[in-house]
Amino acid sequence: MKRRIVVSLVFILAIGLCAGLVWFNFFKDKMIKDFFANMKAPPQVISSAKVEAKTWNPAVSAIGTARAANGVELSFETPGIVKEIKFKANQEIRKGEVLVQLDDTVERADLTDVQAAVKVGESNFERAKTLSSRGYGTEANFDQASAALAAARSRLARLEATIEQKALKAPFSGVIGIPRIDVGQYLQPGTVIASFQDLSSMKVDFTVPEQQASKIKLGQEVRIGVADNDLRFAARVTGKDPRVDPKTRLVSVQAVVEAGEDGAILPGQFLHVEAILPAEPNVLTIPQTAVITSLYGDYVYTIEPEDKGGQKVDVAKQVFVKTGRRRGGAVEILSGVEAGQQVVASGQNKLQAGSAVKINNTIDLTKVDTTKLATGE
């Protein structure tokens, strides 16, 4: 009898223990669910920007190539052996200075003979002229003397021109490049001696699409630089082709740099060009970083205050926008937001519609891990 009672008590205790464990598991799951349901996600740290109606300075962007106002590849037009090189690389040269001298020994030796022939021709011409005027000389002798003198003078002029061509002179003032010849080298006509450039005045050649060609006018302001965010040089349009290239559908334009330090722009250099157009007032703009592109279109996160549990918090709301032109880190907004609204400028990678946000415009969030800021690390 006692044994049956003990077994019954053990069985009842076992059932109670199992029931308690089951109840505890249900209670634990409910408490965890309630905890996470009531737990609020920490606000995400972002930077903000205001939608502003600004004066928009539109421009026609292009890629250009620098070219010296005066620039040539120096060469001889007559053959010969290099006798002397009178310049060094990057030397500043004045117009008319002799740069390279070819051997002209033979030509100068012939020069004495030809000069003597000219003197003889002049004496014969004067004698024939005197005899003809007195009636002692025939007209044929006078014509022969005149022709002989003209031929002698022609040979002299030709020889002097050949000697002149043996000395290569600077056609204008500028800076000469690296010499590509050596003393004693035999040069053929057209052999390049060195690059010679006038760096005091630079031209920029660029092209624009045919749809924008009508916006380019003579005298129009142009900004030029080696990077699209560093257009430090001012220029003016000096020429535009009156035709469209049928192969590329582009129009060639030329501008001249107005001022700048010599050597800041080099001939042949790749340049970013912006032809400035008339300003447009009251254009809605926001930073380009605020716009997110998706398969459904471009959108931004606007920052709106909301009342949550009796406390006002800033919430991010997704708004689709229609964008226009882009310039200088700003983008034109055609529709979707209004002037004065605040948008998220950076830190959108952790956001979704309805996320609470915390504005911090004192730091550059493009270089900071915002997840650490949100947790206070």
C-alpha positions in Angstrom: 0.0 0.0 0.0 2.7 2.4 0.9 4.6 1.5 -2.2 1.6 2.4 -4.4 1.3 5.7 -2.7 5.0 6.6 -3.2 4.8 5.6 -6.9 1.7 7.8 -7.3 3.3 10.8 -5.6 6.4 10.4 -7.9 4.2 10.3 -10.9 2.3 13.4 -9.9 5.5 15.3 -9.2 6.9 14.2 -12.6 3.7 15.5 -14.4 3.9 18.7 -12.4 7.5 19.2 -13.3 6.9 18.6 -17.0 3.9 21.0 -17.0 6.0 23.6 -15.2 8.8 23.3 -17.8 6.3 23.7 -20.7 4.7 26.8 -19.0 8.1 28.3 -18.4 9.1 27.9 -22.1 5.8 29.6 -23.2 6.3 32.3 -20.7 10.0 32.9 -21.8 9.0 33.1 -25.5 6.3 35.6 -24.7 8.6 37.8 -22.6 11.3 37.7 -25.4 8.7 38.6 -28.0 7.3 41.4 -25.9 10.8 42.7 -25.2 11.8 42.9 -28.9 8.3 44.3 -29.9 8.7 47.2 -27.5 12.4 47.8 -28.1 13.1 50.8 -30.3 15.9 50.8 -32.8 18.5 53.5 -32.1 18.3 56.5 -34.4 20.8 56.4 -37.3 23.3 59.3 -37.5 23.0 61.2 -40.8 24.0 64.6 -42.2 21.3 66.8 -43.7 20.9 69.4 -46.4 18.2 71.9 -47.2 16.4 72.1 -50.6 17.3 75.5 -51.8 16.2 77.7 -54.7 19.5 79.1 -56.0 20.8 80.8 -59.0 22.0 78.1 -61.3 25.1 78.7 -63.4 24.7 76.3 -66.4 27.6 75.4 -68.6 28.4 73.2 -71.6 31.0 70.7 -70.4 33.6 69.3 -72.8 37.1 67.8 -73.0 39.8 69.9 -74.6 43.4 69.8 -75.7 45.9 72.6 -75.0 47.9 74.1 -77.8 50.4 76.9 -77.8 49.4 80.0 -79.6 52.8 79.6 -81.4 54.3 76.1 -81.5 56.3 74.2 -84.0 58.6 71.2 -84.4 61.8 72.8 -85.7 63.6 71.3 -88.7 65.9 72.3 -91.6 64.8 72.6 -95.1 68.2 71.9 -96.5 70.5 68.9 -95.8 73.9 69.1 -94.0 76.1 68.1 -91.1 75.5 69.5 -87.7 78.4 71.8 -86.8 77.1 73.4 -83.6 74.1 73.2 -81.3 73.6 76.5 -79.6 70.8 75.7 -77.2 70.0 73.6 -74.1 66.8 71.9 -73.2 64.1 74.2 -71.7 66.1 77.3 -72.5 64.2 80.5 -73.2 64.9 81.7 -76.7 64.3 85.1 -78.3 63.1 85.5 -81.8 66.0 85.4 -84.4 68.5 83.6 -82.2 70.6 80.9 -84.0 69.7 77.5 -82.6 71.7 75.1 -84.8 74.4 75.7 -87.3 75.1 73.3 -90.2 78.5 73.1 -91.9 78.6 75.8 -94.5 82.3 75.7 -95.4 81.8 74.8 -99.0 79.1 77.4 -99.5 81.2 80.2 -98.0 84.1 79.2 -100.2 81.9 79.5 -103.2 80.6 82.8 -101.9 84.0 84.6 -102.6 84.0 83.3 -106.2 80.5 84.4 -106.9 81.0 87.8 -105.3 84.0 88.3 -107.6 81.9 87.3 -110.6 79.4 89.9 -109.6 82.0 92.6 -109.5 83.3 91.6 -112.9 79.8 91.6 -114.3 79.2 95.1 -112.8 82.4 96.4 -114.5 81.5 94.9 -117.8 78.0 96.3 -117.6 79.2 99.8 -116.8 81.8 99.6 -119.7 79.2 98.4 -122.1 76.7 101.1 -121.0 79.3 103.8 -121.5 80.3 102.6 -124.9 76.7 102.3 -126.0 75.9 105.8 -124.8 78.8 107.2 -126.9 77.8 105.2 -129.9 80.9 103.0 -129.9 79.3 99.8 -128.6 76.6 97.7 -130.1 73.2 97.0 -128.4 74.0 93.3 -128.5 77.1 93.7 -126.3 75.1 95.9 -123.9 72.4 93.2 -123.6 75.0 90.4 -123.0 76.7 92.4 -120.3 73.4 93.1 -118.6 72.4 89.4 -118.7 75.7 88.3 -117.4 75.4 90.7 -114.4 71.9 89.6 -113.7 73.0 85.9 -113.7 75.9 86.6 -111.4 73.7 88.5 -109.0 71.2 85.6 -109.1 73.9 83.1 -108.2 75.0 85.3 -105.3 71.5 85.6 -103.9 70.9 81.9 -104.2 74.2 81.1 -102.4 73.5 83.6 -99.7 70.0 82.0 -99.2 71.6 78.6 -98.9 74.1 79.9 -96.3 71.1 81.5 -94.5 69.3 78.1 -94.4 72.3 76.5 -92.9 71.6 78.5 -89.7 68.4 77.5 -87.9 66.9 80.6 -86.2 64.0 80.9 -83.7 60.9 82.0 -85.6 59.4 83.6 -82.4 60.3 83.9 -78.7 59.6 80.8 -76.6 60.9 77.8 -74.8 62.8 75.0 -76.6 62.6 71.4 -75.7 65.0 68.5 -75.7 67.5 68.4 -78.6 67.0 65.4 -80.8 70.2 65.7 -82.8 73.9 65.4 -82.2 77.0 67.3 -83.4 78.3 65.7 -86.5 75.0 64.1 -87.5 73.9 64.3 -91.1 70.4 65.8 -91.4 67.9 65.2 -94.1 65.4 68.0 -94.8 62.5 67.8 -92.4 64.4 66.1 -89.6 62.9 67.3 -86.3 65.5 69.2 -84.3 63.4 70.0 -81.1 59.9 71.2 -80.0 59.7 74.9 -79.8 56.7 76.4 -77.9 55.5 79.9 -76.9 54.0 79.2 -73.4 53.0 82.8 -72.8 49.7 82.3 -74.7 47.7 79.1 -74.8 44.9 77.9 -77.0 42.4 75.2 -76.1 40.7 73.1 -78.8 37.5 71.3 -77.8 34.3 70.0 -79.3 30.6 70.3 -78.3 27.6 68.2 -79.5 25.7 69.7 -82.4 22.6 70.1 -80.2 24.6 72.6 -78.0 26.6 74.3 -80.7 24.1 77.2 -80.9 24.9 78.0 -77.2 28.5 78.8 -78.0 29.2 82.4 -79.0 32.4 84.3 -79.8 33.8 86.0 -76.7 31.9 83.6 -74.4 33.5 82.9 -71.0 35.2 79.5 -70.6 36.6 77.9 -67.5 39.5 75.5 -67.9 41.4 73.2 -65.6 43.2 69.9 -65.3 40.4 68.4 -63.2 36.6 68.8 -63.4 36.5 70.3 -59.9 39.5 72.7 -60.4 38.7 75.0 -63.3 41.1 77.7 -62.3 41.9 79.3 -65.7 39.8 81.8 -67.5 39.5 81.8 -71.3 37.4 83.3 -74.1 35.9 81.6 -77.2 37.8 82.9 -80.3 36.5 80.7 -83.0 33.9 78.0 -83.8 33.7 75.9 -87.0 30.7 76.8 -89.2 30.0 73.1 -89.8 29.2 69.9 -88.0 31.5 67.0 -88.5 29.3 64.4 -90.2 31.3 61.5 -88.7 31.2 62.6 -85.0 28.3 65.0 -85.0 30.5 67.5 -83.1 31.4 71.1 -83.6 35.0 72.2 -83.1 35.6 75.3 -80.8 38.7 77.2 -79.9 39.4 79.3 -76.9 42.4 81.4 -75.8 43.5 81.4 -72.1 43.4 85.0 -70.9 45.9 84.8 -68.1 48.0 82.3 -66.1 51.5 81.4 -65.1 53.7 80.2 -67.9 54.0 76.4 -67.8 50.8 75.9 -65.8 49.2 74.5 -68.9 51.4 72.6 -71.4 50.7 72.0 -75.1 49.0 68.8 -75.7 47.6 68.5 -72.2 44.2 67.0 -71.5 41.9 69.6 -70.0 38.3 69.9 -68.7 36.4 72.7 -70.2 33.1 74.5 -69.3 31.6 77.1 -71.5 29.6 79.3 -69.1 26.0 80.0 -70.0 23.7 82.8 -68.7 22.6 82.3 -65.1 19.1 80.9 -64.2 17.4 82.1 -61.0 15.2 80.0 -58.6 16.4 76.6 -59.5 15.8 73.9 -56.8 19.1 72.1 -55.9 20.3 69.6 -53.4 23.7 67.8 -53.0 24.3 65.0 -55.5 25.0 62.7 -52.6 21.4 63.0 -51.4 20.0 61.3 -54.5 19.7 57.5 -54.6 19.2 55.7 -57.9 17.2 52.5 -58.0 15.3 50.4 -60.6 12.2 52.4 -59.9 13.7 55.8 -60.3 15.6 58.4 -58.3 14.6 59.1 -54.7 15.7 61.0 -51.6 15.0 60.7 -47.9 13.3 63.7 -46.5 13.5 64.4 -42.8 10.1 64.9 -41.1 9.3 65.3 -37.4 6.9 62.7 -35.9 5.2 62.2 -32.5 6.2 58.7 -31.2 5.0 57.9 -27.7 4.6 61.6 -26.8 8.1 62.4 -28.0 9.0 64.2 -31.2 11.6 62.4 -33.3 13.0 63.0 -36.8 12.0 60.3 -39.3 13.3 59.6 -42.8 10.6 59.4 -45.5 11.3 58.1 -49.0 10.3 60.5 -51.7 10.8 59.9 -55.4 12.2 62.9 -57.3 12.8 63.9 -60.9 16.4 65.2 -61.4 17.8 67.5 -64.0 21.3 68.9 -64.6 24.3 68.3 -62.4 27.1 70.7 -61.7 29.7 71.3 -59.0 28.4 68.6 -56.7 24.8 69.8 -56.9 21.8 68.4 -58.8 18.8 70.2 -60.1 15.4 68.9 -58.8 12.5 69.2 -61.2 9.8 67.7 -59.0 9.3 65.7 -55.8 10.5 68.1 -53.1 10.0 71.8 -52.3 12.3 74.6 -51.2 13.0 74.5 -47.4 12.6 70.8 -46.9 15.4 68.9 -45.3 16.9 65.8 -47.0 19.5 63.2 -45.9 22.8 64.2 -47.6 24.8 61.2 -46.4 24.4 58.1 -44.2 21.5 56.6 -46.2 23.0 53.2 -46.4 21.4 52.1 -43.1 18.0 53.8 -43.7 14.6 52.6 -44.7 11.3 54.4 -44.9 10.3 55.4 -41.3 13.7 55.1 -39.7 14.5 57.4 -36.9 17.4 59.6 -37.6 19.8 61.9 -35.7 21.2 64.9 -37.5 24.9 65.6 -37.2 26.3 68.1 -39.7 29.6 68.7 -37.9 31.4 65.7 -39.4 31.9 64.3 -42.9 29.9 61.1 -42.7 31.2 59.8 -46.0 34.4 59.0 -44.1 33.0 57.8 -40.8 31.4 54.5 -39.8 27.9 55.6 -38.8 27.1 52.3 -37.1 29.7 53.2 -34.4 28.3 56.7 -34.0 24.8 55.3 -33.4 26.1 53.0 -30.6 28.2 55.8 -29.1 31.6 54.2 -29.8 
